[in-house]
Amino acid sequence: MSFRLGLTGSIGMGKSTTARLFAEAGCAVWDADAAVHRLYSRGGAAVAPMQAAFPDAIVDGAVSRDRLKEIIGRDPAALKRIEQIVHPLVGQDRAVFIETATSDILVFDIPLLFETGGDARMNAVAVVSVDADTQRERVLARGTMTEDQYQTIRAKQMPDAEKRARADYVIVTDSMDHAQQQVQDVIADIRKRMKHA
């Protein structure tokens, strides 16, 4: 029986890098954003149902995230319909991962883990965190969004302090070496827990 570790954290906290550290340490990692990307790409399971519901969202045989943003911008209620199509497909993708993964520790990289109640399906949750100034600098340094867009995303996410309070593990990503050491510590602690389970 594998141990299920939820990995989450707000934008710019270093979640993707931390997920990679878990993968490099031999854990199997399932990435919710990558799953949606697979579903939306040409031949993906979400293309046909999305085409039926939102024909405008399909570009070159794939679901266009930009077009979806435009559709939601015009009709906020569309988001609910999109989620009703995509969430069950993401769930199937996750189930296949669970069935086929061979590692003793399965890491689920899910940005909105607490917000969607996904933490209930996990054995433990690790939250990646860093101070607010570093978080903001990282996000704006990507050059992909404005200060306003960043603040809008932050406002939709559960506050970092609340996530940390609900987590079993907190991984502070102030430096690569520190993050790596904490990942090793979390893995060691989980294996110890599994032995005594």
ROKOLKOL-378068 format. One record per residue (C-alpha): x, y, z; residue in one letter. Coordinates in steps of 0.1 Angstrom, whole numbers, padded with zeros to 4 digits, always signed. Each point is the difference from the previous one (the first is absolute). Last residue first. Layout:
XYZA
...
//
This chain:
+0015+0017+0107A
+0034-0001+0016H
+0020-0006-0031K
-0022+0025-0020M
+0007+0027+0026R
+0037-0005-0003K
-0003+0001-0038R
-0020+0033+0003I
+0027+0015+0023D
+0028-0009-0023A
-0019+0015-0030I
-0007+0032+0019V
+0037+0003+0011D
+0012-0005-0036Q
-0024+0027-0012V
+0012+0022+0028Q
+0037-0004-0011Q
-0009+0007-0036Q
-0019+0032+0010A
+0030+0012+0020H
+0024-0007-0028D
-0022+0017-0026M
-0004+0032+0022S
-0029+0019+0016D
-0024-0029-0009T
-0014-0007+0035V
-0017-0034+0000I
-0028-0002+0025V
-0012-0035+0010Y
-0033-0013+0014D
-0017+0031-0014A
-0031+0017+0013R
+0018+0029+0018A
+0023+0004-0031R
-0030+0003-0023K
-0016+0026+0024E
+0032+0021+0001A
+0003-0002-0038D
-0034+0016-0005P
-0024-0022-0020M
+0002+0010-0037Q
-0024+0022-0018K
+0016+0032+0013A
+0034-0011-0011R
-0013-0005-0035I
-0014+0036-0001T
+0032+0014+0015Q
+0021-0017-0027Y
-0022+0013-0027Q
+0002+0035+0014D
+0038-0002+0003E
+0002-0010-0036T
+0005-0034-0014M
+0024-0022-0021T
+0032+0018+0007G
+0013-0029+0021R
+0017+0026+0023A
-0035+0011+0011L
-0007-0034+0016V
+0034-0004+0016R
+0000+0036+0014E
-0035-0005+0015R
+0009-0032+0018Q
+0033+0014+0012T
-0019+0030+0015D
-0027-0022+0016A
+0024-0024+0018D
+0003-0035-0012V
-0022-0031+0001S
-0005-0035-0013V
-0028-0019+0017V
+0003-0037+0006A
-0033-0020+0006V
-0004-0034+0016A
-0019-0033-0007N
-0019+0017-0028M
-0036-0003-0013R
-0013+0026+0025A
+0026+0025-0012D
-0019+0002-0033G
-0026+0022+0016G
+0001+0024-0031T
+0015+0030+0018E
+0023-0022+0020F
+0016-0016-0030L
-0001+0031-0022L
+0035-0003-0015P
+0000-0038-0002I
+0033-0018-0003D
-0009-0035+0013F
+0030-0019+0013V
-0002-0038+0001L
+0024-0017+0025I
+0007-0037-0002D
+0008+0003-0037S
-0015-0023-0026T
-0026+0023-0016A
-0025-0018-0023T
-0032-0001+0020E
+0005+0035+0016I
+0009+0016-0033F
-0031-0016-0016V
-0022+0015+0028A
+0016+0034-0005R
-0009+0000-0037D
-0035-0011+0009Q
-0003+0029+0025G
+0012+0024-0026V
-0027-0012-0023L
-0026+0004+0027P
+0012+0036+0006H
+0001+0011-0036V
-0036-0002-0012I
-0017+0013+0032Q
+0029+0025+0004E
-0008+0015-0035I
-0037+0003+0009R
+0008+0018+0032K
+0025+0023-0018L
-0027+0009-0025A
-0020+0018+0027A
+0026+0029-0003P
-0013+0007-0036D
+0020+0026-0020R
+0032-0004+0020G
-0006-0038+0003I
-0001-0002-0038I
+0031+0022-0003E
+0019-0021+0025K
-0012-0032-0019L
+0014+0015-0032R
+0034+0006+0017D
-0001-0036+0014R
-0004-0013-0036S
-0014-0036-0001V
+0017-0020-0028A
-0010-0010-0035G
+0017+0030-0016D
-0019+0025+0022V
-0030-0011+0021I
-0015+0025+0024A
-0025+0014-0024D
-0019-0033-0001P
-0008+0003+0037F
-0023-0028+0012A
+0004-0026-0028A
+0037+0010-0006Q
+0006-0003+0038M
-0014-0036-0001P
+0022-0009-0030A
+0032+0017+0012V
+0000-0012+0037A
+0013-0035-0007A
+0032+0013-0017G
+0005-0007-0037G
+0015+0034-0006R
+0008+0015+0035S
-0026+0009+0026Y
+0001-0032+0019L
+0038-0001+0000R
+0002+0036+0013H
-0026-0007+0026V
+0022-0029+0013A
+0030+0023-0001A
-0018+0025+0022D
-0010-0028+0025A
+0036-0013+0002D
+0004-0036+0012W
+0034-0008+0015V
+0015-0035+0007A
+0026+0003+0027C
+0036-0009-0008G
+0020+0029+0015A
+0001+0017-0034E
-0038-0001-0001A
-0002+0016+0035F
+0025+0027-0012L
-0021+0006-0031R
-0031+0005+0022A
+0020+0026+0019T
+0009+0019-0032T
-0036+0000-0011S
-0011+0012+0035K
+0024+0029+0003G
-0022+0025+0018M
-0007+0021-0030G
-0038-0006+0000I
-0013-0016+0032S
+0010-0033+0013G
-0009-0037-0004T
+0014-0035+0002L
-0024-0028+0011G
+0018-0031+0012L
-0016-0034-0006R
+0019-0029+0016F
+0000-0032-0021S
-0015-0033+0010M
//
